């Protein structure tokens, strides 16, 4: 199973994660668990337990073109303790 987490807010400019989950719900892809989180902070960590893979969908201000997809380097992410 893949857990897909849409991060953001139901209102305003930070809806990307939630809107992406709506599209995935309509697609009815098997073996996906879809979760909406509103600014989870460190509470996000518990969603990485007991699942094979996690996909995070979130909007960020990163100086990129609108709609550009960024993949995070797991080595860099792992180097930042919580």
Backbone atoms as SQL, in Angstrom:
CREATE TABLE atoms (id INTEGER PRIMARY KEY, chain TEXT, resi INTEGER, resn TEXT, atom TEXT, x REAL, y REAL, z REAL);
INSERT INTO atoms VALUES
  (1, 'A', 1, 'UNK', 'N', 0.832, -1.175, 0.000),
  (2, 'A', 1, 'UNK', 'CA', 0.000, 0.000, 0.000),
  (3, 'A', 1, 'UNK', 'C', 0.882, 1.246, 0.000),
  (4, 'A', 2, 'UNK', 'N', 0.395, 2.286, -0.647),
  (5, 'A', 2, 'UNK', 'CA', 1.064, 3.582, -0.651),
  (6, 'A', 2, 'UNK', 'C', 0.162, 4.571, 0.067),
  (7, 'A', 3, 'UNK', 'N', 0.718, 5.234, 1.041),
  (8, 'A', 3, 'UNK', 'CA', -0.021, 6.277, 1.760),
  (9, 'A', 3, 'UNK', 'C', 0.302, 7.610, 1.076),
  (10, 'A', 4, 'UNK', 'N', -0.722, 8.291, 0.603),
  (11, 'A', 4, 'UNK', 'CA', -0.552, 9.584, -0.050),
  (12, 'A', 4, 'UNK', 'C', -1.121, 10.644, 0.882),
  (13, 'A', 5, 'UNK', 'N', -0.269, 11.589, 1.255),
  (14, 'A', 5, 'UNK', 'CA', -0.670, 12.620, 2.200),
  (15, 'A', 5, 'UNK', 'C', -0.697, 13.963, 1.489),
  (16, 'A', 6, 'UNK', 'N', -1.863, 14.573, 1.469),
  (17, 'A', 6, 'UNK', 'CA', -2.013, 15.922, 0.943),
  (18, 'A', 6, 'UNK', 'C', -1.921, 16.901, 2.096),
  (19, 'A', 7, 'UNK', 'N', -0.912, 17.758, 2.042),
  (20, 'A', 7, 'UNK', 'CA', -0.676, 18.712, 3.119),
  (21, 'A', 7, 'UNK', 'C', -1.138, 20.087, 2.658),
  (22, 'A', 8, 'UNK', 'N', -1.784, 20.804, 3.554),
  (23, 'A', 8, 'UNK', 'CA', -2.215, 22.149, 3.207),
  (24, 'A', 8, 'UNK', 'C', -3.371, 22.604, 4.044),
  (25, 'A', 9, 'UNK', 'N', -4.272, 23.287, 3.381),
  (26, 'A', 9, 'UNK', 'CA', -5.411, 23.884, 4.053),
  (27, 'A', 9, 'UNK', 'C', -6.603, 23.824, 3.112),
  (28, 'A', 10, 'UNK', 'N', -7.801, 23.715, 3.644),
  (29, 'A', 10, 'UNK', 'CA', -8.964, 23.677, 2.763),
  (30, 'A', 10, 'UNK', 'C', -9.279, 25.038, 2.147),
  (31, 'A', 11, 'UNK', 'N', -8.623, 26.082, 2.596),
  (32, 'A', 11, 'UNK', 'CA', -8.903, 27.438, 2.132),
  (33, 'A', 11, 'UNK', 'C', -7.637, 28.113, 1.620),
  (34, 'A', 12, 'UNK', 'N', -7.797, 29.081, 0.762),
  (35, 'A', 12, 'UNK', 'CA', -6.681, 29.913, 0.337),
  (36, 'A', 12, 'UNK', 'C', -5.753, 29.259, -0.662),
  (37, 'A', 13, 'UNK', 'N', -4.538, 29.790, -0.726),
  (38, 'A', 13, 'UNK', 'CA', -3.566, 29.385, -1.737),
  (39, 'A', 13, 'UNK', 'C', -2.855, 28.079, -1.412),
  (40, 'A', 14, 'UNK', 'N', -3.077, 27.523, -0.249),
  (41, 'A', 14, 'UNK', 'CA', -2.356, 26.316, 0.173),
  (42, 'A', 14, 'UNK', 'C', -3.212, 25.057, 0.028),
  (43, 'A', 15, 'UNK', 'N', -4.004, 24.989, -1.035),
  (44, 'A', 15, 'UNK', 'CA', -4.921, 23.866, -1.233),
  (45, 'A', 15, 'UNK', 'C', -4.349, 22.751, -2.106),
  (46, 'A', 16, 'UNK', 'N', -3.163, 22.916, -2.649),
  (47, 'A', 16, 'UNK', 'CA', -2.648, 21.974, -3.643),
  (48, 'A', 16, 'UNK', 'C', -2.718, 20.525, -3.191),
  (49, 'A', 17, 'UNK', 'N', -2.219, 20.231, -2.008),
  (50, 'A', 17, 'UNK', 'CA', -2.212, 18.847, -1.531),
  (51, 'A', 17, 'UNK', 'C', -3.604, 18.257, -1.473),
  (52, 'A', 18, 'UNK', 'N', -4.550, 19.037, -1.016),
  (53, 'A', 18, 'UNK', 'CA', -5.928, 18.553, -0.887),
  (54, 'A', 18, 'UNK', 'C', -6.578, 18.393, -2.257),
  (55, 'A', 19, 'UNK', 'N', -6.311, 19.318, -3.175),
  (56, 'A', 19, 'UNK', 'CA', -6.875, 19.215, -4.528),
  (57, 'A', 19, 'UNK', 'C', -6.316, 17.994, -5.260),
  (58, 'A', 20, 'UNK', 'N', -5.039, 17.709, -5.046),
  (59, 'A', 20, 'UNK', 'CA', -4.437, 16.525, -5.666),
  (60, 'A', 20, 'UNK', 'C', -5.112, 15.256, -5.159),
  (61, 'A', 21, 'UNK', 'N', -5.442, 15.216, -3.876),
  (62, 'A', 21, 'UNK', 'CA', -6.128, 14.043, -3.332),
  (63, 'A', 21, 'UNK', 'C', -7.524, 13.890, -3.919),
  (64, 'A', 22, 'UNK', 'N', -8.201, 14.991, -4.188),
  (65, 'A', 22, 'UNK', 'CA', -9.516, 14.911, -4.836),
  (66, 'A', 22, 'UNK', 'C', -9.397, 14.219, -6.194),
  (67, 'A', 23, 'UNK', 'N', -8.364, 14.582, -6.957),
  (68, 'A', 23, 'UNK', 'CA', -8.153, 13.959, -8.268),
  (69, 'A', 23, 'UNK', 'C', -7.847, 12.475, -8.117),
  (70, 'A', 24, 'UNK', 'N', -7.061, 12.115, -7.112),
  (71, 'A', 24, 'UNK', 'CA', -6.747, 10.703, -6.880),
  (72, 'A', 24, 'UNK', 'C', -7.981, 9.923, -6.442),
  (73, 'A', 25, 'UNK', 'N', -8.839, 10.550, -5.659),
  (74, 'A', 25, 'UNK', 'CA', -10.091, 9.890, -5.258),
  (75, 'A', 25, 'UNK', 'C', -10.950, 9.585, -6.483),
  (76, 'A', 26, 'UNK', 'N', -11.044, 10.544, -7.385),
  (77, 'A', 26, 'UNK', 'CA', -11.838, 10.350, -8.601),
  (78, 'A', 26, 'UNK', 'C', -11.250, 9.251, -9.478),
  (79, 'A', 27, 'UNK', 'N', -9.925, 9.125, -9.473),
  (80, 'A', 27, 'UNK', 'CA', -9.261, 8.106, -10.287),
  (81, 'A', 27, 'UNK', 'C', -9.437, 6.712, -9.704),
  (82, 'A', 28, 'UNK', 'N', -9.782, 6.615, -8.427),
  (83, 'A', 28, 'UNK', 'CA', -10.029, 5.331, -7.750),
  (84, 'A', 28, 'UNK', 'C', -8.902, 4.324, -7.983),
  (85, 'A', 29, 'UNK', 'N', -7.683, 4.741, -7.710),
  (86, 'A', 29, 'UNK', 'CA', -6.512, 3.882, -7.881),
  (87, 'A', 29, 'UNK', 'C', -6.431, 2.925, -6.690),
  (88, 'A', 30, 'UNK', 'N', -6.326, 1.625, -6.949),
  (89, 'A', 30, 'UNK', 'CA', -6.263, 0.673, -5.832),
  (90, 'A', 30, 'UNK', 'C', -4.960, 0.804, -5.042),
  (91, 'A', 31, 'UNK', 'N', -4.993, 0.350, -3.814),
  (92, 'A', 31, 'UNK', 'CA', -3.831, 0.300, -2.921),
  (93, 'A', 31, 'UNK', 'C', -3.262, 1.668, -2.563),
  (94, 'A', 32, 'UNK', 'N', -4.110, 2.693, -2.586),
  (95, 'A', 32, 'UNK', 'CA', -3.708, 4.007, -2.100),
  (96, 'A', 32, 'UNK', 'C', -4.534, 4.345, -0.868),
  (97, 'A', 33, 'UNK', 'N', -3.859, 4.830, 0.150),
  (98, 'A', 33, 'UNK', 'CA', -4.548, 5.378, 1.314),
  (99, 'A', 33, 'UNK', 'C', -4.358, 6.890, 1.256),
  (100, 'A', 34, 'UNK', 'N', -5.440, 7.630, 1.157),
  (101, 'A', 34, 'UNK', 'CA', -5.378, 9.077, 0.989),
  (102, 'A', 34, 'UNK', 'C', -5.701, 9.772, 2.307),
  (103, 'A', 35, 'UNK', 'N', -4.806, 10.690, 2.707),
  (104, 'A', 35, 'UNK', 'CA', -4.961, 11.388, 3.986),
  (105, 'A', 35, 'UNK', 'C', -4.755, 12.884, 3.761),
  (106, 'A', 36, 'UNK', 'N', -5.655, 13.691, 4.293),
  (107, 'A', 36, 'UNK', 'CA', -5.526, 15.148, 4.255),
  (108, 'A', 36, 'UNK', 'C', -5.040, 15.635, 5.623),
  (109, 'A', 37, 'UNK', 'N', -4.007, 16.481, 5.596),
  (110, 'A', 37, 'UNK', 'CA', -3.496, 17.050, 6.844),
  (111, 'A', 37, 'UNK', 'C', -3.376, 18.564, 6.699),
  (112, 'A', 38, 'UNK', 'N', -3.824, 19.270, 7.720),
  (113, 'A', 38, 'UNK', 'CA', -3.768, 20.727, 7.749),
  (114, 'A', 38, 'UNK', 'C', -2.613, 21.151, 8.651),
  (115, 'A', 39, 'UNK', 'N', -1.475, 21.468, 8.044),
  (116, 'A', 39, 'UNK', 'CA', -0.271, 21.916, 8.761),
  (117, 'A', 39, 'UNK', 'C', 0.087, 20.991, 9.922),
  (118, 'A', 40, 'UNK', 'N', 0.505, 19.777, 9.629),
  (119, 'A', 40, 'UNK', 'CA', 0.700, 18.769, 10.680),
  (120, 'A', 40, 'UNK', 'C', 1.927, 18.960, 11.559),
  (121, 'A', 41, 'UNK', 'N', 2.918, 19.704, 11.115),
  (122, 'A', 41, 'UNK', 'CA', 4.136, 19.859, 11.912),
  (123, 'A', 41, 'UNK', 'C', 4.785, 18.510, 12.180),
  (124, 'A', 42, 'UNK', 'N', 5.353, 18.343, 13.368),
  (125, 'A', 42, 'UNK', 'CA', 6.034, 17.088, 13.694),
  (126, 'A', 42, 'UNK', 'C', 5.062, 15.920, 13.816),
  (127, 'A', 43, 'UNK', 'N', 3.761, 16.197, 13.908),
  (128, 'A', 43, 'UNK', 'CA', 2.759, 15.135, 13.933),
  (129, 'A', 43, 'UNK', 'C', 2.737, 14.324, 12.651),
  (130, 'A', 44, 'UNK', 'N', 3.349, 14.854, 11.611),
  (131, 'A', 44, 'UNK', 'CA', 3.429, 14.145, 10.334),
  (132, 'A', 44, 'UNK', 'C', 4.190, 12.827, 10.470),
  (133, 'A', 45, 'UNK', 'N', 5.132, 12.762, 11.375),
  (134, 'A', 45, 'UNK', 'CA', 5.997, 11.582, 11.492),
  (135, 'A', 45, 'UNK', 'C', 5.228, 10.295, 11.754),
  (136, 'A', 46, 'UNK', 'N', 4.153, 10.359, 12.497),
  (137, 'A', 46, 'UNK', 'CA', 3.406, 9.132, 12.809),
  (138, 'A', 46, 'UNK', 'C', 2.773, 8.511, 11.572),
  (139, 'A', 47, 'UNK', 'N', 2.608, 9.276, 10.511),
  (140, 'A', 47, 'UNK', 'CA', 2.009, 8.756, 9.283),
  (141, 'A', 47, 'UNK', 'C', 3.007, 7.957, 8.436),
  (142, 'A', 48, 'UNK', 'N', 4.260, 7.919, 8.858),
  (143, 'A', 48, 'UNK', 'CA', 5.272, 7.133, 8.159),
  (144, 'A', 48, 'UNK', 'C', 5.386, 5.722, 8.729),
  (145, 'A', 49, 'UNK', 'N', 4.634, 5.425, 9.755),
  (146, 'A', 49, 'UNK', 'CA', 4.690, 4.113, 10.398),
  (147, 'A', 49, 'UNK', 'C', 3.750, 3.127, 9.721),
  (148, 'A', 50, 'UNK', 'N', 4.147, 1.871, 9.718),
  (149, 'A', 50, 'UNK', 'CA', 3.293, 0.763, 9.264),
  (150, 'A', 50, 'UNK', 'C', 2.804, 0.910, 7.831),
  (151, 'A', 51, 'UNK', 'N', 3.648, 1.410, 6.963),
  (152, 'A', 51, 'UNK', 'CA', 3.281, 1.544, 5.554),
  (153, 'A', 51, 'UNK', 'C', 4.545, 1.375, 4.712),
  (154, 'A', 52, 'UNK', 'N', 4.386, 0.808, 3.528),
  (155, 'A', 52, 'UNK', 'CA', 5.538, 0.542, 2.668),
  (156, 'A', 52, 'UNK', 'C', 6.132, 1.823, 2.089),
  (157, 'A', 53, 'UNK', 'N', 5.263, 2.706, 1.591),
  (158, 'A', 53, 'UNK', 'CA', 5.720, 3.955, 0.977),
  (159, 'A', 53, 'UNK', 'C', 4.792, 5.100, 1.364),
  (160, 'A', 54, 'UNK', 'N', 5.387, 6.299, 1.394),
  (161, 'A', 54, 'UNK', 'CA', 4.612, 7.508, 1.662),
  (162, 'A', 54, 'UNK', 'C', 4.934, 8.527, 0.579),
  (163, 'A', 55, 'UNK', 'N', 3.898, 9.133, 0.038),
  (164, 'A', 55, 'UNK', 'CA', 4.048, 10.203, -0.941),
  (165, 'A', 55, 'UNK', 'C', 3.427, 11.451, -0.338),
  (166, 'A', 56, 'UNK', 'N', 4.232, 12.518, -0.220),
  (167, 'A', 56, 'UNK', 'CA', 3.737, 13.784, 0.306),
  (168, 'A', 56, 'UNK', 'C', 3.465, 14.730, -0.852),
  (169, 'A', 57, 'UNK', 'N', 2.307, 15.369, -0.822),
  (170, 'A', 57, 'UNK', 'CA', 1.977, 16.377, -1.825),
  (171, 'A', 57, 'UNK', 'C', 1.715, 17.673, -1.074),
  (172, 'A', 58, 'UNK', 'N', 2.520, 18.689, -1.384),
  (173, 'A', 58, 'UNK', 'CA', 2.415, 19.963, -0.680),
  (174, 'A', 58, 'UNK', 'C', 2.871, 21.076, -1.615),
  (175, 'A', 59, 'UNK', 'N', 2.421, 22.272, -1.357),
  (176, 'A', 59, 'UNK', 'CA', 2.873, 23.448, -2.093),
  (177, 'A', 59, 'UNK', 'C', 3.937, 24.152, -1.259),
  (178, 'A', 60, 'UNK', 'N', 4.968, 24.640, -1.930),
  (179, 'A', 60, 'UNK', 'CA', 6.024, 25.377, -1.241),
  (180, 'A', 60, 'UNK', 'C', 6.426, 26.585, -2.082),
  (181, 'A', 61, 'UNK', 'N', 6.987, 27.568, -1.435),
  (182, 'A', 61, 'UNK', 'CA', 7.583, 28.697, -2.131),
  (183, 'A', 61, 'UNK', 'C', 9.061, 28.365, -2.259),
  (184, 'A', 62, 'UNK', 'N', 9.497, 28.060, -3.499),
  (185, 'A', 62, 'UNK', 'CA', 10.876, 27.606, -3.679),
  (186, 'A', 62, 'UNK', 'C', 11.568, 28.280, -4.858),
  (187, 'A', 63, 'UNK', 'N', 10.980, 29.339, -5.391),
  (188, 'A', 63, 'UNK', 'CA', 11.587, 30.008, -6.530),
  (189, 'A', 63, 'UNK', 'C', 11.493, 29.200, -7.810),
  (190, 'A', 64, 'UNK', 'N', 10.603, 28.236, -7.869),
  (191, 'A', 64, 'UNK', 'CA', 10.426, 27.384, -9.044),
  (192, 'A', 64, 'UNK', 'C', 9.250, 27.889, -9.869),
  (193, 'A', 65, 'UNK', 'N', 9.112, 27.316, -11.049),
  (194, 'A', 65, 'UNK', 'CA', 7.970, 27.632, -11.893),
  (195, 'A', 65, 'UNK', 'C', 6.710, 27.021, -11.285),
  (196, 'A', 66, 'UNK', 'N', 5.560, 27.683, -11.409),
  (197, 'A', 66, 'UNK', 'CA', 4.308, 27.086, -10.925),
  (198, 'A', 66, 'UNK', 'C', 4.071, 25.723, -11.566),
  (199, 'A', 67, 'UNK', 'N', 3.713, 24.757, -10.746),
  (200, 'A', 67, 'UNK', 'CA', 3.449, 23.408, -11.236),
  (201, 'A', 67, 'UNK', 'C', 4.667, 22.509, -11.314),
  (202, 'A', 68, 'UNK', 'N', 5.852, 23.044, -11.048),
  (203, 'A', 68, 'UNK', 'CA', 7.068, 22.229, -11.105),
  (204, 'A', 68, 'UNK', 'C', 7.073, 21.224, -9.958),
  (205, 'A', 69, 'UNK', 'N', 7.457, 20.001, -10.259),
  (206, 'A', 69, 'UNK', 'CA', 7.513, 18.935, -9.258),
  (207, 'A', 69, 'UNK', 'C', 8.944, 18.809, -8.759),
  (208, 'A', 70, 'UNK', 'N', 9.108, 18.763, -7.460),
  (209, 'A', 70, 'UNK', 'CA', 10.428, 18.598, -6.840),
  (210, 'A', 70, 'UNK', 'C', 10.470, 17.274, -6.094),
  (211, 'A', 71, 'UNK', 'N', 11.515, 16.525, -6.295),
  (212, 'A', 71, 'UNK', 'CA', 11.748, 15.307, -5.524),
  (213, 'A', 71, 'UNK', 'C', 12.821, 15.616, -4.493),
  (214, 'A', 72, 'UNK', 'N', 12.554, 15.278, -3.249),
  (215, 'A', 72, 'UNK', 'CA', 13.515, 15.527, -2.188),
  (216, 'A', 72, 'UNK', 'C', 14.518, 14.389, -2.121),
  (217, 'A', 73, 'UNK', 'N', 15.766, 14.733, -1.925),
  (218, 'A', 73, 'UNK', 'CA', 16.829, 13.752, -1.788),
  (219, 'A', 73, 'UNK', 'C', 16.726, 13.130, -0.393),
  (220, 'A', 74, 'UNK', 'N', 16.474, 11.815, -0.307),
  (221, 'A', 74, 'UNK', 'CA', 16.306, 11.200, 1.018),
  (222, 'A', 74, 'UNK', 'C', 17.544, 11.309, 1.896),
  (223, 'A', 75, 'UNK', 'N', 18.729, 11.372, 1.302),
  (224, 'A', 75, 'UNK', 'CA', 19.945, 11.496, 2.097),
  (225, 'A', 75, 'UNK', 'C', 19.968, 12.853, 2.791),
  (226, 'A', 76, 'UNK', 'N', 19.605, 13.896, 2.069),
  (227, 'A', 76, 'UNK', 'CA', 19.576, 15.235, 2.654),
  (228, 'A', 76, 'UNK', 'C', 18.484, 15.319, 3.713),
  (229, 'A', 77, 'UNK', 'N', 17.321, 14.780, 3.423),
  (230, 'A', 77, 'UNK', 'CA', 16.216, 14.814, 4.391),
  (231, 'A', 77, 'UNK', 'C', 16.574, 14.059, 5.659),
  (232, 'A', 78, 'UNK', 'N', 17.244, 12.931, 5.499),
  (233, 'A', 78, 'UNK', 'CA', 17.600, 12.102, 6.652),
  (234, 'A', 78, 'UNK', 'C', 18.628, 12.795, 7.548),
  (235, 'A', 79, 'UNK', 'N', 19.399, 13.724, 6.973),
  (236, 'A', 79, 'UNK', 'CA', 20.455, 14.366, 7.749),
  (237, 'A', 79, 'UNK', 'C', 19.929, 15.433, 8.703),
  (238, 'A', 80, 'UNK', 'N', 18.624, 15.705, 8.667),
  (239, 'A', 80, 'UNK', 'CA', 18.041, 16.715, 9.547),
  (240, 'A', 80, 'UNK', 'C', 17.207, 16.035, 10.626),
  (241, 'A', 81, 'UNK', 'N', 17.754, 15.908, 11.830),
  (242, 'A', 81, 'UNK', 'CA', 16.995, 15.237, 12.893),
  (243, 'A', 81, 'UNK', 'C', 15.778, 16.049, 13.304),
  (244, 'A', 82, 'UNK', 'N', 14.798, 15.359, 13.825),
  (245, 'A', 82, 'UNK', 'CA', 13.574, 16.014, 14.302),
  (246, 'A', 82, 'UNK', 'C', 13.674, 16.217, 15.791);
